Amino acid sequence: MMTERFIATVLIAIGILVPLYAEDGDFVLAFEGPRRYNNYIPSGADLSLTYNGLSLYPSGDTKLRLLAGGGYENGILLRDTITGDPWKADADGLAFDTPNFQWDLAFIQGLSRRADGDNLVSVFAEYRGRFDIHSNEGEQDAVFADMHGLFGTSVMGGASYDSRERSAHNAISGVYAEASAEWGPGFANARTDFWRVSGQLRGFLPVLDIPSDGGNLFNAYLAGFAGVDASGGTAVPMYVNESFGGSELRGSLGDCVRGYPAKSYDSSFKSVANVELRLLGPALGADSIVPVLYGFFDAGWYSGFAGSTNYASASGLLASVGGGAAIDVAGAVQLGAYAGMTLVDASLYYPKEAVFWSVMLFSHF
């Protein structure tokens, strides 16, 4: 265990310290976002370092990317640790603190370029590492092999299409599409032996834009997301069941369909669709800081709970509708709140009010 912790610490340190000494213009350091405790308390950070100095194919950029980060977070398992069935007892389920470290090494090769010169079509290969410390040592691990923590690795490959662009008024237009396949080999660690395939589509369509010099006055655009994820194996980690895969992990089906319990519906197959109408402006002092009003409709489908005794083939629909308000900073961070109502009863879990509200840090997609 000490060796695993040392390796994780060294890799995180590399991801943080190397960019401080990188003076070459081929290196790009980016802040990917903070880690959060209880969904809104900053408790860590993720950084990425991208090297653009290679040129292996004339029609697209070659990129080497290191993503590294860590934080003190908390996890929730809404499944019975003995039967694997959805948790119905109360609103807490099995809650635990989980210091987490992650590192990704990616090779990205562009095959064509868009108008601004960046990659339009790309293929990628990626190695992932993950180290979780779970504060639930007293719990049995009959169903979930990583119940007492995880030091796991996986490899992933896929392709993407990205025509998105942001206007001077912070409105987004274009499409992002991605398909990927991931494998976590059991011979590397018996606690993680899984496969998964994932796909996603994000689309943005301008509706209204009032011309102005400088800061945004007012604009509106439609935003949509569709995702699908299927996984399996002899030891599927909790985070795999609780997320949509791809080059960037997205939260569980319960997170993606607003109004349902976080980390819930961690099924073997899940799909989701989100639609939002976003209204931006006017800018608040700086052009990059704008208020956002939005309405949303979310829907999702789940099927199959891996390891469950009585709900292994359970399936069903989730849906909700509502709206929210936020302050957007440079398209990277949103801080605000939303409210709405669920349209389908979450009968597999504890009773929940049909009307909901929540604070948010970062946009939903």
PEBELLIN-V874882 format. One line per field, one symbol per residue. ss: DSSP state (a for helix, b for strand, c for the rest). phi: phi as a letter, one per 30 degrees, with the letter a starting at -180 (. if undefined). Layout:
ss: ???
phi: ???
This chain:
ss: caaaaaaaaaaaaaaaaaaaacccccbbbbbbbbbbbcccbbbbbbbbbbbccccccccccbbbbbbbbbbbbbbbbcbccccccbcccccccbbbbbbbbbbbbbbbbbbbbcccccbbbbbbbbbbbbbbbbcccccccccccccccbbbbbbbbbbbbbccbbcccccbbbbbbbbbbbbbccccccccbbbbbbbbbbbbbbbbbcccccccccbbbbbbbbbbbbbbbbbccaaaaccbcccccbccaaaaccccccccccccbbbbbbbbbbbbbbbcccccbbbbbbbbbbbbbbbcccccccccccbbbbbbbbbbbbbbbcccbbbbbbbbbbccccccccccccbbbbbbbcccc
phi: .ddddddddddddedcdeddcdcdddcbcbddkddbchibceblacbbbcccdcbcbdcadcbcbccbaaaccbcbccbddccidedcdadchccadbebbbbbcbcbbdcaccddjddccbcbbbcbbabcccdbedddcdccdcecjabbbabbbabbbbcdbcddcidcbjbbbabbbbbcddddaddbbbbabbbbbbbbbdcabddaciddcaabadbbbbbbabbakdbddedddcbcdkdbdcddddddcdjcedichdcdbbbbbbbbccccjddcicedcbdbcacbbbbabbaiceiddcbdcdblcbaablaabaccchicbbbaabbabdcbddddcdebddcbaadbbidda
